[in-house]
Amino acid sequence: MTKRPTPLMRPPLSNRSDVSQGREAWRILQIMSEFLEGFEQLSDVVPAVTLFGSARFPPEHPYCQMAEEIAKSLSDAGFAIISGGGPGIMEAANKGAFAGHSPSIGLNITLPHEQKANSYQDIALNFRHFFARKVMFVRYSSAYVVLPGGFGTLDELAEVLTLVQTHKIPSIPIILVCREYWQGLIDWMHNTLIVHRTISPEDMNLITIVDSAEMVVKTIFDYYEKRAEKAETVTDLFNL
């Protein structure tokens, strides 16, 4: 009988080079510093709404104009606006917030292409690691507003849906803007995910689709007005 080969094992930490260990320690320190700076800068930013969308749309595109209008309306209503800090819809969101009454926040990420910080940020944080940046998006958001975008936007949408579905974070409004853009995805969820029972039918209630800035604001306010009936303090309102 042929003996099964021994699986390749990673060398014990004690046998690895000092250079390799030093690099990993430095990487951990970088990650910790990103968390510390984020918590320090954003700890007093409540309430806030995160806007997501593609970096690839030009400023004159209707999606960017919609993002700017939504951000301005929410900012004037008292919500700080958080975006990814880059161009396209992110810039439009920061621009709208910058023109409003509440802080405009950009969580910038270092990328080999596409990402360039926009100039409409009252608070600008810079990240090298996506997951540290994601924590900041989720930790300080009272609502997610998701405009048309690509893989990055879909990644952030899936992230927050998973966290709310599994009760890892409090339930918050998750709003998709522009039905024409998102309807195919929603149909696929109904016709594939629910049919194969990889999600429950009630999970679709986590998502609201709207087509105007007015409906974004109304959806968020309606959501928290219902919560206010159960909340005993302002802190409770955003943590039920």
C-alpha positions in Angstrom: 0.0 0.0 0.0 1.4 3.4 -1.0 2.0 5.7 1.9 0.2 9.0 1.6 2.6 11.9 1.2 3.1 14.2 4.2 1.4 17.5 3.6 3.6 20.5 3.2 3.8 22.4 6.4 4.6 26.0 6.9 7.8 26.4 8.9 7.3 27.2 12.6 7.5 30.9 13.4 10.7 30.3 15.4 12.4 29.1 12.2 11.3 31.9 10.0 13.7 34.8 9.1 13.9 37.8 11.3 13.3 39.9 8.2 10.0 38.1 7.5 8.8 38.5 11.1 9.8 42.1 11.1 7.7 42.8 8.0 4.7 41.1 9.5 5.1 43.0 12.7 5.3 46.3 10.8 2.2 45.4 8.8 0.3 44.8 12.0 1.4 48.1 13.4 0.2 49.8 10.1 -3.2 48.2 10.4 -3.5 49.2 14.1 -2.5 52.8 13.3 -5.3 52.9 10.7 -7.9 51.7 13.2 -6.7 54.1 15.8 -6.7 57.1 13.5 -10.2 56.2 12.2 -11.7 55.7 15.7 -10.1 59.0 16.9 -11.3 61.1 13.9 -14.8 59.6 13.6 -15.9 58.8 17.2 -18.0 62.0 17.4 -19.5 61.7 13.9 -23.1 60.7 14.7 -25.4 60.3 12.8 -23.8 59.6 9.5 -24.8 58.1 6.2 -22.4 56.3 3.8 -22.8 56.8 0.1 -21.3 54.2 -2.3 -20.9 54.2 -6.1 -18.5 54.0 -8.9 -15.3 56.0 -9.3 -15.7 55.8 -13.1 -18.6 58.2 -13.8 -17.8 61.7 -14.9 -19.1 64.7 -12.8 -21.7 65.5 -15.4 -23.2 62.0 -15.4 -26.8 61.8 -14.0 -25.7 59.3 -11.4 -23.2 61.8 -10.0 -25.7 64.6 -10.0 -28.1 62.3 -8.1 -25.4 61.5 -5.6 -24.7 65.2 -5.0 -28.3 66.0 -4.5 -28.8 63.1 -2.1 -25.7 64.1 -0.1 -26.7 67.8 0.1 -30.2 66.9 1.3 -29.0 64.5 4.0 -26.3 66.9 5.1 -28.8 69.7 5.5 -31.0 67.2 7.4 -28.2 66.7 9.9 -26.4 63.6 8.7 -22.6 63.6 8.1 -21.8 62.1 4.8 -19.1 59.4 4.4 -17.8 58.3 1.0 -14.8 56.5 -0.3 -13.1 59.8 -0.9 -12.3 59.2 -4.6 -13.6 60.5 -7.9 -17.0 59.8 -9.6 -19.9 59.2 -7.3 -17.7 59.4 -4.3 -16.6 63.0 -5.2 -20.2 63.9 -6.0 -21.3 62.7 -2.5 -18.5 64.7 -0.8 -19.3 67.7 -2.9 -23.0 67.7 -1.9 -22.1 67.2 1.7 -19.5 70.0 1.5 -22.2 72.4 0.4 -24.5 71.3 3.2 -24.5 71.8 7.0 -22.9 68.6 8.2 -19.3 67.2 7.8 -18.1 65.7 4.6 -15.9 62.7 5.2 -13.7 60.7 2.8 -12.2 57.3 3.6 -9.5 57.2 0.9 -7.7 54.1 -0.2 -4.3 53.7 -1.8 -4.8 52.0 -5.2 -2.5 51.6 -8.3 -5.2 53.3 -10.4 -8.5 55.1 -10.3 -8.4 56.3 -6.7 -7.5 60.0 -6.3 -8.7 61.9 -3.3 -11.3 64.6 -4.1 -11.1 68.1 -2.7 -14.5 68.2 -0.9 -13.5 66.5 2.4 -13.8 68.1 5.9 -12.3 65.0 7.3 -10.0 62.9 5.1 -8.6 59.6 6.3 -6.1 57.5 4.2 -6.0 53.7 4.3 -3.8 51.1 2.7 -5.9 48.1 3.9 -9.4 47.6 2.6 -10.7 45.8 5.7 -9.7 48.6 8.1 -11.5 51.0 5.8 -14.6 48.8 5.7 -14.8 48.8 9.5 -15.0 52.6 9.5 -17.7 52.6 6.8 -19.9 50.2 8.9 -19.0 51.4 12.4 -20.2 54.9 11.9 -23.1 54.6 9.4 -26.7 55.0 10.3 -27.7 54.1 6.7 -26.1 52.8 3.5 -27.0 54.5 0.3 -25.7 52.5 -2.7 -25.7 54.2 -6.1 -24.6 52.4 -9.4 -21.2 50.9 -9.2 -18.9 48.0 -10.0 -17.1 45.3 -8.0 -16.1 47.6 -5.1 -19.7 48.8 -4.7 -21.1 45.3 -4.8 -18.5 44.2 -2.3 -19.6 46.9 0.2 -23.2 46.1 -0.4 -22.7 42.4 0.2 -20.6 43.2 3.3 -23.3 45.3 5.0 -26.1 42.9 4.0 -24.2 40.0 5.6 -23.4 41.9 8.8 -27.1 43.0 9.2 -28.4 39.5 8.2 -26.2 37.8 10.8 -26.9 40.4 13.5 -23.3 41.4 13.7 -24.3 45.1 13.5 -27.6 46.8 14.3 -30.1 46.9 11.4 -29.8 50.0 9.3 -31.5 51.2 6.1 -29.8 49.8 3.0 -31.0 51.8 0.1 -30.3 51.1 -3.6 -30.7 54.2 -5.8 -31.8 53.9 -9.5 -34.1 50.9 -9.9 -33.2 50.6 -13.6 -29.6 49.8 -12.6 -30.3 47.4 -9.7 -33.5 45.6 -10.8 -31.6 42.8 -12.6 -29.6 42.0 -9.4 -32.8 42.0 -7.3 -34.5 39.7 -9.8 -31.5 37.4 -9.6 -31.7 37.3 -5.8 -35.4 36.4 -6.0 -35.1 33.9 -8.8 -31.9 32.2 -7.8 -30.9 32.8 -4.1 -34.4 32.4 -2.7 -35.2 29.5 -5.0 -32.1 27.7 -3.9 -32.7 28.7 -0.3 -29.3 30.3 0.1 -31.1 33.3 1.6 -34.5 33.6 3.2 -37.4 35.5 1.5 -37.4 37.9 4.4 -33.8 38.8 3.8 -35.0 40.8 0.8 -36.7 43.2 3.3 -33.3 44.5 4.2 -33.1 46.3 0.8 -35.1 49.3 -0.3 -34.9 50.6 -3.9 -35.7 54.3 -4.7 -35.3 56.6 -7.6 -35.0 60.1 -6.1 -33.1 62.1 -3.4 -36.4 62.8 -1.7 -37.2 59.1 -1.3 -33.7 58.4 0.1 -34.3 61.1 2.8 -37.9 59.9 3.5 -36.8 56.3 3.7 -34.2 57.0 6.3 -36.4 59.3 8.4 -39.3 56.9 8.3 -37.0 54.1 9.5 -35.8 56.1 12.5 -39.2 57.5 13.3 -40.4 54.0 13.8 -37.3 53.2 15.9 -37.9 56.3 18.0 -41.1 54.8 19.3 -38.9 52.0 20.9 -35.9 54.0 21.9 -35.4 55.5 25.4 -32.4 57.6 24.5 -30.7 59.1 21.4 -28.0 56.4 21.7 -30.7 53.7 21.6 -32.1 55.2 18.5 -29.0 54.2 16.5 -28.2 51.0 18.3 -31.4 49.0 18.5 
